[in-house]
């Protein structure tokens, strides 16, 4: 079973997303930093990554590259969480998009978006 990995340094948003995943019965892991995500990544293949583009310790595109290298993923769907497309987020997106297909979700997140996304990629706990 492949978990969904959610990486965000906003504890409130991380809790909201995790709550939706728990309510849906989806297998998932959460991290509040890039280093925490890399620690969690050991030994897992992920069904999907929800990624904050600007983390305190690493930009989203660099973290995504590390996740791909760490687990030899050939395809890892990514949803980038954006605040308002400030200049820094645009730079990260411009570096990320040529590497993989990226879905962008703007904050605040809509519950319907998450429900549809998790139904498409998630694996439910047995």
Helices and strands as residue ranges (DSSP letters): E 3-7, H 11-24, E 28-31, H 34-41, E 46-52, H 60-71, E 78-82, H 87-97, E 102-106, H 111-121
